[in-house]
Amino acid sequence: MSFSKLRFGRGKIFTTIVEDEDGRELQKFKVMEQDFPRVVKILSKQFGLKMRVIEKSDNDLNWLN
């Protein structure tokens, strides 16, 4: 496990709550915006969801700069 730099006041925080059919809370995740795709991948594996996460990046146009 590696540590990243502290990011004070940058980005957004997402709270994801996973509930069952009866409304009971199974898990709760609170993550920064840039870490959210990794959490969605973890959730899909953990709960057996059939989904694919595609991370969108603007790296395609970096060669223009």
Contacts in CASP RR format, 6 or more apart in sequence:
PFRMAT RR
TARGET T0000
AUTHOR 0000-0000-0000
METHOD contacts of the structure
MODEL  1
MSFSKLRFGRGKIFTTIVEDEDGRELQKFKVMEQDFPRVVKILSKQFGLK
MRVIEKSDNDLNWLN
7 32 0 8 1.000
11 32 0 8 1.000
11 33 0 8 1.000
11 34 0 8 1.000
12 32 0 8 1.000
12 33 0 8 1.000
13 30 0 8 1.000
13 31 0 8 1.000
13 32 0 8 1.000
13 33 0 8 1.000
14 29 0 8 1.000
14 30 0 8 1.000
14 31 0 8 1.000
14 32 0 8 1.000
14 33 0 8 1.000
14 36 0 8 1.000
15 28 0 8 1.000
15 29 0 8 1.000
15 30 0 8 1.000
16 28 0 8 1.000
16 29 0 8 1.000
16 30 0 8 1.000
16 31 0 8 1.000
16 39 0 8 1.000
16 43 0 8 1.000
17 25 0 8 1.000
17 27 0 8 1.000
17 28 0 8 1.000
17 29 0 8 1.000
18 25 0 8 1.000
18 26 0 8 1.000
18 27 0 8 1.000
18 28 0 8 1.000
18 29 0 8 1.000
18 43 0 8 1.000
18 47 0 8 1.000
19 25 0 8 1.000
19 26 0 8 1.000
20 26 0 8 1.000
29 39 0 8 1.000
29 43 0 8 1.000
31 39 0 8 1.000
37 53 0 8 1.000
37 55 0 8 1.000
40 51 0 8 1.000
40 53 0 8 1.000
41 53 0 8 1.000
43 49 0 8 1.000
44 50 0 8 1.000
44 51 0 8 1.000
44 53 0 8 1.000
END
